[in-house]
Structures are given as C-alpha cells and as structure tokens.
Amino acid sequence: MRALLALALVGVAWAASPVYAPTARFNHTAHAGQDCVACHAGAAASVRAGERDRPPESVCAGCHPTPPGPPGPASGAPASLAPAPAIVFGHRPHVARGIPCARCHPGDEPTLPTMDTCTACHDGRAAPARCDTCHPALPDSRLRTALPGGPLLPTGRVGGLLDHRGDVVRTHGPAARADRAGCAECHAEATCARCHASTLRPVEVHAADYVLTHPPEARRDDPRCGTCHRAATFCVDCHQRSGLGTVPGEPGFYRDRGAVSTRFHPPGWVDFEGGAPGAQHHRFEARRNLRACVGCHEESTCVTCHSPGATAALRASPHPPGFRRHCGRARAANERGCLKCHGSRDDLDRVCR
C-alpha cells in the first residue's frame, strides 16, 4: 500500500470530541502538573483502541479521600463518553517509544487526536505510513470503508488524493487515470466495472431521462462525454436513428420536418443562400476544431458546398486568399486531397499547375 490516505469519518462524532463528559466534574487543568501515566497507568500496556483505561477509584482516593456513603455521579472515576473507535491502535507502542501524551492529546482538556495529528509522525520515515497501520482492512488488503458511524472517505489533504466529499462520480476521471493504485486502496475492480463495463449507468451518473436532457451538457462537454462514449459511433448512431443526424439521401445540414425541428446545430450554422456568415456560422467552429466536425461528418458533407461542382450560391472555397499562388506545393504533397473537390486532374490543372 501507498502512503496514508487523508481520511475522514463522515458523521462520526469522535473525531475531535472531548474524552470526558462535562458532567463528570473532572478538571484536567487542575491536574496539569501530574504525569498522565500516574492516573492512566494501564495505557502502557494497552494494545487496543477500544480500551478506555479509566483510572479506578482507588487511584483517585490517593489524593481525594472518598466521603462515606454510596458513591454519587461526582465521585470515583469520571465516565468516559468516547465512542468505540474504528481504527487499529494501541497505546503501548507509543509509550514504549517515549512519545509524550500531550503530543497526541494536547490542551488543558485533552481531546482525541485527528488524522493530521497521526500523519505528523506516520509519514513513512518516523513511523509506518501504510494505510492499514491505523485503518482496518478487509481480507484482500483493501481498507474497510463501510463503518457503523458512516463511510470512510478521503478528504484530499494527504497525498493529493481526490476529495470524495464532492460530486466524485463525475469528477474522479483524471485522478483515477493518474493514480490507479491509489483507487485500489479502497475500490475493487467490480466497483469500476459497474459503470465502465456496463450498458446500464447508475442514476448518479445519468438520470433516467438523460437522453432527453443531455444536449446542454453535451454541448459544453461537461462531464466529458468522450470518457465513456465514442462520438463517431455511439452519438452518431443514436442521432441518426432519432432523425437528428445525416442520413443517406438527405441534405447534409438539417431541415425542419413540419412542426418538428430536427436541427442539431444552432440557427445560422449554414446559409444555403450564400449570404454573409453570422456569428453562429459553422466556418468558425470548423476552423477552430475540425476534429469535432469529422466526429459526425464525412468529406462528402463538406464537398456539397466546398467544391467547384456546387451551385454558385453554395460554392465556398476552403482555401485562404492568395492560395492559388502556392497551390502547387499542396498538390505535390497530397494530390488526393485536392481531387476530393476538384474531381479530376484535368479540372485541377485548370486552376493549379
């Protein structure tokens, strides 16, 4: 396993709770000059996190004589309210190394240590940094994340791991690709396959009606559609079956069918009358990212307008101004590309030699 994960127990109250209840009428501050082990002598032999190590009444009676009569709530050892911890921990190895109690339990009224306190020493140098040093593990060495007080989740504070407290289902892709071993600390392959190798997506990825509501997110590419889908197959096939894509025998740009619009691109994407291009014209997007266009369109779509054989209104040269002076170099490099529009070498010879 790699370095300790930055983990937080969501909903578990003991992460920074006082060890003793306020109603116990015990004041640690008044005992600040005492050695902690003088009262908590059992800590030197404690090997389990669940051992409370409350001092017996006889220890308190050494300084505080017990009054006659039945013991009340204010006499004897105070009642500890610390809940059962979900960590692997023992005081004995820490006491044996001479670590002072106040390093982990600072303050006048000591509290339980937080994750940051532990990782200050458990950095792989001063102390082991294996996750299962402190966190219970399953038989296959993955961490046990389903705990009675709530799930064990990374917070992103240690090791640059992804913070699982946000919309991690949608945002985990880059982190998972960069650190598969880190994900494997807690997740089995079956967890990934539930989404990545299945035709059914859980509702936390796409809602049940997502096929009707996906256009805004698809246009923004957020979440990134290409993470799971191939635009040239998955998207195009669905759009063609739905009448939203190019179909053989139909115009390459979309038209209205009665009251039902089958336009995929915004208005002004193409001007069949040959007018001045507006801000939504496809020429700007094609020049910016032609790869997005070829996800759906073939060269034959472009040739419909960008070729000498197109009507005068539609004929639009894809070449920049002054290209004819330098066309010979482009033709020598790849004549097949020229012939896609110009049809034959004779036609090409008339415009470029």
Secondary structure, 3 states (H helix, E strand, C coil): CCCCCCEEECCCHHHCCECECHHHCCCCHHHCCCCHHHHCHHHHHCCCCCCCCCCCHHHHHCCCCCCCCCCCCCCCCCCECCCCCCCCCCHHHHHHCCCCHHHHCCCCCCECCCHHHHHCCCCCCCCCCCHHHCCCECCCCCECCEECCEEEEECCCCCCCCCCCCCHHHHCHHHHHHCHHHHCCCCCHHHHHHHHCCCCCCCCCCCCCHHHHCHHHHHHCCCCHHHCCCHHHHHHHHHHHCCCCCCCCCCCCCCEECCEECCCCCCCCCCCCCCCCCCCCHHHHHHHCHHHHCCCCCHHHHHCCCCCCCCCCCCCCCCCCCHHHHHHHHHHHCHHHHHHHHCCHHHHHHHCC
